[in-house]
Amino acid sequence: MLKIVDEIMNLIRKNTGKPKGYTSPRIERAVKPLTELSGTLTSLPRGGYLADTAAGYIQFGSPPETIKDTMRLPGGVPDIFVLSNDMFDWIKGISIAEIEFPIYYNFFIKKKKTFIICSREQFSRMKRVLQEAVFGPQSFDISIDYDPLVDRKKIPDIQSEMNFFRNNLKFSDIVGFGLFDKGRFTIRGVTVEKEESGSFALYQDDEEFCRVPGTIEYKPAYLIGERSPEPYRPPLFGVTCLGPSHGFDAEENTSGYIIWLNHQGIMVDPPVNSTEWLEDSNVSPKFIDSIILTHCHADHDAGTFQKILEEGRVTVYSTETVMMSFLRKYSALSAMPVTYLMKLFNFHPVRVGEPVFIHGGRFDMFYTLHSIPTMGFRMAFQDQTFVYSSDHNNDPRVHRELLDTGRITRERYEEFCSFPWDSNVIYHEAGIPPLHTPVSYLNRLSPEIQKKTVVYHIAKKDFPEKTGLSLAKFGIENTLYFNARTPRFEKAYQILGMLKSMDFFRELPISKAQEFIDIIEEERYRKGSVIIKRGTPGDKFYIIYYGNVSVDSGGLEERKIYGTYDYFGEVAIITEQERMADVVAETDVVVFTITRDKFLNFIKGTEYERTLHRLVKIRSSETWNLLSTSDFFRYCSSSQKTWLESMFMPMEKKKGGTLLREGDPIDFIYIIRDGEIEVTSGGKPVCALSRGDFIGSLKNVHDNEPSSMTYIHRGPVSLFAIKQEDIARFIESNPGLLMKITSMSENMCRK
């Protein structure tokens, strides 16, 4: 058996390390741990502010991982936090009130209580956040997460296990709240005053001590590894670690990873900055369309909404118990109802005892031993297997104690004893007991098991020097590549995966998928190659599978770069005119092409054909420049901009008038080409809009609600109009963009 294990791990290690082409130096966006303050008020590297007062450090705003900024300061992690005006940043998709880890640190390490200063409304919301994160759901029925065919005796009493970790701990033991009274609160002789502008003033001895901005800007900080000069090509089966360590480690990225299956990605507990990490590593986020969420601690769920708010819709796999806890937590942070948040992604509930299949892999979920409901899984793909423990105390001595004290049943004990150590590769967390598995226990496992175990969620300094275990290494260059047997329909799966990610196919019947596979051809271009030359006939339609191209049609204020799943070449085919742009391979490129006749036949009579005809009439350098330079649409991808362009209808208003009245239905969304628009609400001025701004609320369109504002133009104005039904379909497919633009609009109106 040991020989077989050696062969398996040698195959994996042989295919682990720097893939061909990795020549770029290590890139770092991480910041050096802060060891001293810059003055009375210090801007923290990851966002937020730290005031050095007579009451000790007071932190204003708390984006994810700011504890890594303060751990090495002379005064250490602060125990007083002031919540910023907003607790959630929709542009970044993150909490800016992440006080969970400072609370753990202060209570369990410093034996201190953390104090949170906030408004009464924020107090109610923050209590709900911490309830879910620290103590878990107040009430739940874990049986809903099990296949009905599972023996009821095998359904664990998760609440009893949680109580073991809680050890009679009460909410008031770890956190206290100070509520603003008429905008002021005093703690340890220091008064915090919240001004009408949202900013804060601090007073000591009745004198103003310093002023603090009320708006918190989050600044990403993380290690990237080595960036490939060419875009990454996902493998048939592999695992890429985004971060190997825990939330208290200032030296390494916080835990999270990607499972690559059938050349597509599944993020598991995505850490904050995951998308930036991928883009900086030259990996297209479009390859990742799924998330597995195992539980609701900040070091496991902080990046989930970042991924949800990207282009397109992602599918989240979790149990109903974990999912609802996550939604309650982020509903409290964002002040958005759970029902609304659920519209932003596809939820696929998983059940223990019932396998779920993702990209050809079989996942069997199980509940682990942790302080809140947490799931791990074993997965199989072709002839290879992989198990992820998630956060789990896997120490048999603890299991025996729980059995002997009646906290778990004999069936649950036997489940713990049957951990799938027989898997080809074991991704096992380790950390401080009792919440985590002690690394000392993993280091006592048999040599056979140690050889195939990758330890994760642990700081490098805590990893044993003498061991047969492997320490997880982050970076694309350290991806584990499994030598899995090739599926029978590998190429067809890749093609269909590409097709389902493209906006136009959403309106096509399934019968078209079969035709699509039959009519496409694969072509490859080296970096610098001219794919299309201006002035040549339009003979092909192109879809990018891998790589980046630049499109130069002249007059562009911003470069037009297309990447994975973007397409080009359709306009010349529809118009039967010569090519209007040069298209050059910015990297090595793999494209799928369709000849003109086959393409026209493929789209004939479809909504996409009608869309293309509209696009041909309107597309110009002006429309691209308008979207690219607009504050509202700068977050759009190239595909999203093209989709929006296809919906534009030019409109001119020669005289002054009212474009849209408060209370009226929103039949059109408008984008300003030229001129100015005044916005009022209840007869009072709100703001003024100009070129690149949009008129009408996307959120109201999505919710089928009337306009909440009146839009007036005093003189001539030039616009692009988009029909309500067209923009509603666009929003439905790109819900994350809706929240970003809505947030920007609200912020602008505040100003």
ZAMARGU-4260 file (C-alpha; in steps of 0.2 Angstrom, whole numbers, plus 5000, padded with zeros to 4 digits):
<rodrens>
0) 5000/5000/5000 | 5014/5012/5004 | 5022/5010/4987 | 5005/5014/4979 | 5004/5030/4990
5) 5021/5035/4985 | 5017/5033/4966 | 5001/5043/4968 | 5010/5057/4977 | 5025/5057/4965
10) 5013/5059/4951 | 5005/5074/4959 | 5022/5082/4964 | 5029/5079/4947 | 5014/5089/4941
15) 5016/5102/4954 | 5027/5117/4953 | 5031/5130/4940 | 5021/5126/4924 | 5030/5130/4908
20) 5031/5149/4905 | 5033/5154/4923 | 5047/5167/4922 | 5040/5182/4930 | 5046/5187/4947
25) 5036/5185/4963 | 5023/5199/4965 | 5018/5206/4981 | 5003/5217/4986 | 5005/5212/5004
30) 5010/5226/5016 | 5024/5225/5029 | 5016/5223/5047 | 5014/5239/5055 | 5026/5241/5070
35) 5023/5260/5074 | 5010/5273/5072 | 5012/5288/5060 | 5005/5300/5072 | 4989/5304/5082
40) 4979/5296/5068 | 4986/5282/5057 | 4978/5277/5041 | 4979/5258/5042 | 4987/5249/5026
45) 4971/5239/5023 | 4959/5253/5027 | 4951/5261/5042 | 4960/5273/5054 | 4968/5270/5071
50) 4968/5284/5084 | 4981/5284/5098 | 4971/5290/5113 | 4971/5291/5132 | 4959/5276/5131
55) 4971/5266/5121 | 4969/5263/5102 | 4952/5266/5095 | 4949/5259/5077 | 4937/5267/5065
60) 4930/5255/5052 | 4936/5238/5051 | 4938/5230/5033 | 4944/5212/5032 | 4961/5207/5040
65) 4965/5224/5047 | 4969/5214/5063 | 4985/5209/5053 | 4989/5228/5052 | 4988/5231/5071
70) 4995/5215/5079 | 5013/5221/5080 | 5010/5238/5086 | 5016/5243/5103 | 4998/5244/5109
75) 4993/5228/5100 | 4975/5225/5093 | 4963/5238/5098 | 4949/5234/5110 | 4938/5249/5105
80) 4930/5250/5088 | 4919/5263/5080 | 4908/5258/5066 | 4909/5268/5050 | 4893/5275/5042
85) 4892/5260/5030 | 4895/5242/5036 | 4896/5235/5019 | 4905/5240/5003 | 4895/5235/4988
90) 4908/5241/4976 | 4921/5229/4984 | 4908/5216/4990 | 4915/5216/5008 | 4911/5220/5025
95) 4919/5235/5033 | 4914/5230/5050 | 4924/5214/5052 | 4926/5214/5070 | 4925/5195/5072
100) 4943/5191/5073 | 4948/5206/5084 | 4935/5199/5096 | 4942/5182/5096 | 4960/5189/5098
105) 4955/5200/5112 | 4945/5187/5122 | 4955/5171/5119 | 4972/5178/5118 | 4972/5195/5128
110) 4958/5190/5140 | 4949/5206/5136 | 4932/5211/5130 | 4930/5221/5114 | 4919/5237/5114
115) 4910/5243/5099 | 4903/5261/5097 | 4889/5263/5085 | 4871/5270/5082 | 4856/5260/5090
120) 4852/5254/5072 | 4869/5247/5070 | 4869/5239/5087 | 4854/5228/5082 | 4863/5223/5065
125) 4880/5220/5073 | 4872/5209/5086 | 4864/5198/5072 | 4881/5197/5063 | 4891/5192/5078
130) 4877/5179/5084 | 4879/5170/5067 | 4898/5171/5066 | 4903/5168/5084 | 4889/5157/5091
135) 4881/5151/5076 | 4862/5151/5072 | 4851/5153/5087 | 4839/5139/5081 | 4840/5127/5067
140) 4835/5110/5062 | 4850/5101/5055 | 4839/5086/5049 | 4834/5097/5034 | 4852/5095/5028
145) 4851/5076/5027 | 4845/5065/5014 | 4828/5058/5020 | 4835/5040/5017 | 4849/5043/5030
150) 4846/5034/5046 | 4839/5047/5059 | 4851/5040/5072 | 4865/5046/5061 | 4860/5064/5061
155) 4871/5073/5074 | 4866/5085/5088 | 4876/5099/5081 | 4869/5111/5095 | 4877/5099/5108
160) 4893/5100/5099 | 4893/5119/5098 | 4889/5120/5116 | 4905/5110/5120 | 4915/5124/5111
165) 4905/5138/5119 | 4908/5131/5137 | 4894/5142/5144 | 4901/5158/5136 | 4889/5172/5134
170) 4888/5186/5122 | 4891/5199/5135 | 4907/5190/5140 | 4916/5194/5124 | 4909/5211/5118
175) 4901/5227/5124 | 4892/5241/5115 | 4892/5259/5117 | 4878/5268/5108 | 4879/5286/5102
180) 4868/5298/5112 | 4864/5314/5103 | 4880/5309/5092 | 4892/5307/5107 | 4899/5293/5117
185) 4912/5294/5131 | 4924/5279/5135 | 4938/5279/5147 | 4939/5298/5147 | 4938/5300/5128
190) 4923/5306/5119 | 4919/5301/5101 | 4907/5313/5092 | 4899/5309/5076 | 4895/5324/5065
195) 4881/5327/5053 | 4894/5325/5039 | 4897/5307/5045 | 4915/5311/5050 | 4920/5309/5068
200) 4929/5321/5081 | 4938/5314/5096 | 4940/5324/5113 | 4951/5322/5127 | 4950/5333/5143
205) 4936/5343/5134 | 4948/5348/5119 | 4947/5341/5102 | 4960/5328/5100 | 4959/5323/5081
210) 4946/5321/5067 | 4942/5305/5058 | 4934/5303/5040 | 4918/5294/5041 | 4921/5285/5024
215) 4932/5270/5024 | 4941/5265/5009 | 4947/5247/5008 | 4964/5244/5001 | 4968/5226/4996
220) 4984/5218/5002 | 4990/5200/4998 | 5004/5189/4992 | 5001/5184/4974 | 5016/5172/4970
225) 5023/5171/4952 | 5013/5179/4938 | 5013/5169/4921 | 5017/5179/4906 | 5003/5170/4897
230) 4985/5168/4904 | 4983/5152/4914 | 4975/5137/4907 | 4964/5127/4919 | 4969/5109/4921
235) 4958/5094/4920 | 4960/5091/4939 | 4970/5102/4951 | 4970/5112/4967 | 4976/5130/4968
240) 4979/5137/4985 | 4974/5155/4986 | 4980/5156/5004 | 4987/5143/5016 | 4985/5151/5033
245) 4973/5158/5046 | 4966/5175/5050 | 4979/5179/5063 | 4994/5176/5052 | 5001/5193/5046
250) 5014/5185/5035 | 5003/5174/5023 | 4987/5175/5014 | 4971/5169/5023 | 4964/5152/5018
255) 4955/5148/5003 | 4957/5138/4987 | 4951/5133/4970 | 4947/5115/4964 | 4949/5114/4945
260) 4938/5101/4937 | 4935/5098/4918 | 4945/5114/4915 | 4933/5125/4926 | 4935/5131/4943
265) 4926/5130/4960 | 4931/5142/4974 | 4930/5134/4991 | 4928/5147/5005 | 4935/5161/4994
270) 4946/5173/5005 | 4945/5192/5003 | 4954/5198/4987 | 4951/5182/4977 | 4947/5190/4961
275) 4961/5203/4962 | 4973/5188/4966 | 4967/5179/4951 | 4969/5194/4939 | 4986/5198/4946
280) 4991/5180/4943 | 4985/5181/4925 | 4970/5169/4928 | 4953/5174/4921 | 4940/5174/4935
285) 4927/5168/4921 | 4934/5151/4922 | 4926/5150/4940 | 4907/5149/4941 | 4904/5140/4957
290) 4908/5142/4976 | 4907/5129/4990 | 4904/5138/5006 | 4908/5127/5021 | 4904/5139/5036
295) 4902/5157/5041 | 4918/5162/5050 | 4926/5178/5042 | 4942/5168/5037 | 4931/5157/5026
300) 4917/5168/5020 | 4924/5186/5018 | 4927/5184/4999 | 4911/5175/4994 | 4901/5191/4990
305) 4916/5198/4980 | 4914/5183/4969 | 4895/5184/4968 | 4896/5202/4963 | 4907/5198/4948
310) 4901/5197/4930 | 4887/5184/4927 | 4879/5173/4940 | 4888/5160/4951 | 4881/5145/4959
315) 4884/5143/4978 | 4884/5125/4985 | 4881/5123/5004 | 4869/5116/5016 | 4853/5126/5019
320) 4858/5128/5038 | 4875/5136/5033 | 4868/5146/5018 | 4854/5154/5029 | 4867/5158/5042
325) 4878/5166/5029 | 4863/5176/5022 | 4857/5182/5039 | 4875/5188/5043 | 4877/5198/5027
330) 4859/5204/5027 | 4863/5212/5044 | 4879/5219/5037 | 4872/5226/5021 | 4855/5231/5027
335) 4847/5221/5013 | 4834/5208/5016 | 4839/5190/5014 | 4826/5187/5000 | 4835/5201/4990
340) 4852/5194/4993 | 4846/5177/4987 | 4842/5185/4970 | 4861/5189/4967 | 4866/5171/4964
345) 4860/5153/4961 | 4859/5143/4977 | 4861/5124/4976 | 4857/5116/4993 | 4867/5100/4997
350) 4862/5087/5008 | 4873/5074/5018 | 4870/5057/5011 | 4866/5063/4994 | 4880/5066/4982
355) 4881/5082/4972 | 4890/5083/4955 | 4899/5098/4950 | 4909/5099/4933 | 4910/5080/4933
360) 4916/5078/4951 | 4906/5069/4964 | 4905/5078/4981 | 4900/5069/4997 | 4897/5082/5011
365) 4898/5079/5030 | 4896/5089/5045 | 4913/5092/5055 | 4916/5095/5073 | 4917/5114/5075
370) 4910/5129/5085 | 4897/5133/5072 | 4889/5122/5058 | 4903/5118/5046 | 4904/5105/5032
375) 4918/5096/5024 | 4918/5084/5009 | 4926/5070/5000 | 4926/5072/4981 | 4930/5060/4967
380) 4934/5064/4949 | 4938/5050/4936 | 4950/5039/4945 | 4956/5051/4958 | 4949/5056/4976
385) 4952/5072/4987 | 4945/5076/5004 | 4944/5092/5013 | 4942/5092/5032 | 4937/5110/5033
390) 4938/5117/5051 | 4936/5101/5061 | 4944/5095/5077 | 4949/5078/5071 | 4958/5073/5088
395) 4952/5055/5093 | 4954/5060/5112 | 4942/5074/5110 | 4930/5063/5101 | 4931/5050/5115
400) 4928/5064/5128 | 4912/5069/5119 | 4906/5051/5118 | 4910/5048/5136 | 4901/5064/5142
405) 4886/5060/5131 | 4888/5075/5120 | 4888/5064/5104 | 4880/5047/5100 | 4889/5031/5096
410) 4885/5034/5078 | 4893/5051/5077 | 4908/5044/5086 | 4910/5031/5073 | 4908/5044/5059
415) 4922/5053/5066 | 4933/5037/5067 | 4929/5034/5049 | 4937/5050/5042 | 4941/5046/5023
420) 4960/5044/5026 | 4960/5032/5011 | 4958/5047/4998 | 4972/5050/4986 | 4975/5068/4993
425) 4970/5075/5010 | 4968/5094/5012 | 4967/5095/5031 | 4966/5111/5042 | 4976/5113/5058
430) 4976/5125/5071 | 4974/5129/5090 | 4963/5117/5099 | 4949/5114/5103 | 4942/5123/5088
435) 4954/5115/5076 | 4965/5099/5074 | 4982/5100/5083 | 4996/5098/5070 | 5004/5087/5083
440) 4990/5074/5080 | 4992/5075/5061 | 5011/5073/5064 | 5007/5056/5073 | 4998/5049/5058
445) 5005/5034/5049 | 5019/5038/5037 | 5007/5032/5023 | 4994/5045/5027 | 5006/5059/5031
450) 5014/5057/5013 | 4997/5062/5005 | 4991/5075/5018 | 4993/5093/5014 | 4991/5104/5030
455) 4981/5120/5027 | 4975/5134/5038 | 4991/5135/5048 | 5005/5148/5050 | 5022/5142/5043
460) 5030/5145/5060 | 5019/5132/5068 | 5022/5119/5055 | 5033/5105/5062 | 5051/5104/5055
465) 5052/5085/5056 | 5037/5078/5047 | 5031/5068/5032 | 5016/5081/5030 | 5016/5094/5017
470) 5012/5112/5020 | 5000/5120/5008 | 5008/5133/4996 | 4999/5147/4988 | 5001/5152/4970
475) 4996/5146/4953 | 5014/5140/4952 | 5011/5128/4966 | 4995/5121/4959 | 4993/5102/4963
480) 4990/5093/4946 | 4981/5076/4948 | 4985/5063/4935 | 4967/5060/4932 | 4960/5049/4918
485) 4953/5059/4903 | 4934/5059/4902 | 4926/5053/4886 | 4919/5070/4881 | 4932/5082/4888
490) 4932/5093/4873 | 4913/5094/4871 | 4912/5099/4890 | 4925/5113/4887 | 4915/5120/4873
495) 4898/5119/4882 | 4906/5127/4897 | 4911/5141/4886 | 4895/5142/4877 | 4884/5143/4893
500) 4895/5158/4899 | 4891/5169/4884 | 4876/5181/4885 | 4868/5177/4868 | 4866/5158/4871
505) 4855/5161/4886 | 4841/5164/4873 | 4845/5149/4862 | 4836/5132/4864 | 4846/5117/4869
510) 4845/5110/4852 | 4857/5124/4846 | 4871/5117/4858 | 4872/5101/4847 | 4874/5112/4831
515) 4887/5123/4840 | 4898/5109/4843 | 4897/5103/4825 | 4901/5120/4817 | 4916/5127/4827
520) 4934/5125/4823 | 4949/5128/4835 | 4962/5140/4830 | 4978/5146/4839 | 4988/5162/4837
525) 5005/5167/4845 | 5007/5183/4854 | 5009/5197/4842 | 4999/5189/4828 | 4987/5199/4818
530) 4970/5189/4819 | 4960/5201/4810 | 4966/5215/4798 | 4956/5231/4795 | 4949/5231/4777
535) 4948/5212/4775 | 4932/5203/4772 | 4922/5197/4787 | 4923/5178/4785 | 4923/5172/4803
540) 4915/5174/4820 | 4928/5172/4834 | 4926/5166/4853 | 4941/5167/4864 | 4943/5152/4875
545) 4961/5156/4881 | 4971/5172/4880 | 4968/5191/4877 | 4967/5201/4861 | 4966/5220/4858
550) 4954/5228/4846 | 4958/5244/4838 | 4945/5252/4828 | 4952/5270/4830 | 4946/5284/4841
555) 4946/5274/4857 | 4950/5284/4873 | 4953/5267/4882 | 4960/5251/4875 | 4948/5238/4870
560) 4954/5221/4877 | 4945/5205/4875 | 4948/5189/4885 | 4941/5173/4890 | 4923/5170/4883
565) 4923/5186/4874 | 4919/5186/4856 | 4922/5197/4841 | 4920/5198/4822 | 4901/5198/4821
570) 4898/5215/4814 | 4907/5213/4798 | 4897/5197/4795 | 4880/5205/4798 | 4884/5220/4788
575) 4893/5211/4774 | 4906/5225/4774 | 4925/5224/4777 | 4932/5223/4794 | 4932/5240/4803
580) 4946/5235/4816 | 4963/5227/4819 | 4963/5213/4831 | 4980/5207/4838 | 4984/5193/4850
585) 4991/5201/4866 | 4996/5184/4872 | 4995/5167/4865 | 4977/5164/4861 | 4966/5149/4858
590) 4949/5154/4849 | 4934/5144/4842 | 4929/5151/4825 | 4913/5149/4815 | 4913/5153/4796
595) 4901/5166/4790 | 4888/5155/4782 | 4887/5143/4797 | 4886/5158/4809 | 4872/5166/4800
600) 4863/5150/4799 | 4866/5147/4818 | 4858/5163/4823 | 4845/5165/4810 | 4828/5169/4818
605) 4835/5170/4836 | 4835/5185/4847 | 4854/5186/4846 | 4852/5190/4827 | 4840/5204/4831
610) 4852/5210/4844 | 4867/5210/4832 | 4857/5220/4820 | 4854/5233/4833 | 4872/5233/4838
615) 4878/5236/4820 | 4867/5252/4819 | 4873/5260/4835 | 4891/5253/4839 | 4905/5266/4837
620) 4920/5273/4846 | 4908/5285/4855 | 4898/5271/4863 | 4913/5262/4869 | 4921/5278/4876
625) 4905/5283/4884 | 4904/5267/4894 | 4923/5266/4897 | 4924/5283/4905 | 4908/5283/4914
630) 4910/5282/4933 | 4895/5270/4933 | 4900/5258/4920 | 4919/5257/4922 | 4916/5241/4932
635) 4908/5233/4916 | 4918/5219/4907 | 4921/5220/4889 | 4906/5208/4886 | 4895/5218/4897
640) 4899/5234/4888 | 4895/5226/4871 | 4879/5219/4878 | 4874/5237/4884 | 4879/5244/4867
645) 4867/5232/4858 | 4853/5240/4868 | 4856/5258/4865 | 4843/5269/4856 | 4849/5287/4852
650) 4837/5300/4858 | 4838/5319/4856 | 4828/5331/4867 | 4829/5349/4859 | 4820/5358/4872
655) 4819/5358/4891 | 4807/5346/4900 | 4805/5332/4912 | 4812/5315/4907 | 4805/5305/4921
660) 4794/5309/4936 | 4794/5303/4953 | 4781/5289/4955 | 4780/5285/4937 | 4784/5268/4930
665) 4802/5266/4923 | 4799/5262/4904 | 4817/5267/4899 | 4834/5269/4907 | 4844/5283/4899
670) 4863/5286/4898 | 4868/5304/4895 | 4878/5308/4879 | 4878/5327/4881 | 4869/5340/4892
675) 4864/5341/4910 | 4850/5333/4921 | 4844/5339/4937 | 4838/5326/4950 | 4825/5330/4963
680) 4815/5320/4976 | 4800/5327/4985 | 4803/5343/4976 | 4820/5345/4984 | 4836/5345/4974
685) 4847/5329/4975 | 4861/5330/4963 | 4865/5335/4945 | 4870/5322/4931 | 4881/5324/4915
690) 4889/5314/4902 | 4891/5295/4906 | 4878/5296/4920 | 4862/5286/4920 | 4844/5291/4923
695) 4832/5280/4932 | 4836/5267/4946 | 4842/5250/4940 | 4836/5243/4957 | 4819/5250/4954
700) 4819/5242/4937 | 4824/5225/4945 | 4811/5226/4958 | 4798/5233/4946 | 4795/5248/4956
705) 4791/5266/4950 | 4804/5280/4950 | 4809/5287/4966 | 4817/5303/4958 | 4812/5316/4945
710) 4824/5320/4931 | 4823/5337/4923 | 4833/5345/4909 | 4833/5364/4907 | 4839/5364/4889
715) 4844/5352/4875 | 4850/5335/4880 | 4857/5320/4870 | 4854/5302/4877 | 4855/5284/4874
720) 4839/5275/4879 | 4837/5257/4884 | 4820/5248/4886 | 4815/5242/4903 | 4813/5224/4897
725) 4831/5224/4889 | 4839/5232/4905 | 4829/5220/4916 | 4836/5205/4906 | 4854/5212/4908
730) 4852/5214/4926 | 4845/5197/4929 | 4861/5190/4921 | 4873/5202/4930 | 4865/5205/4947
735) 4882/5210/4955 | 4884/5225/4943 | 4866/5231/4949 | 4872/5232/4967 | 4888/5241/4962
740) 4880/5254/4951 | 4866/5257/4964 | 4878/5259/4978 | 4888/5272/4967 | 4872/5281/4963
745) 4867/5282/4981 | 4884/5288/4986 | 4884/5302/4973 | 4867/5308/4978 | 4873/5309/4996
750) 4887/5321/4990
</rodrens>
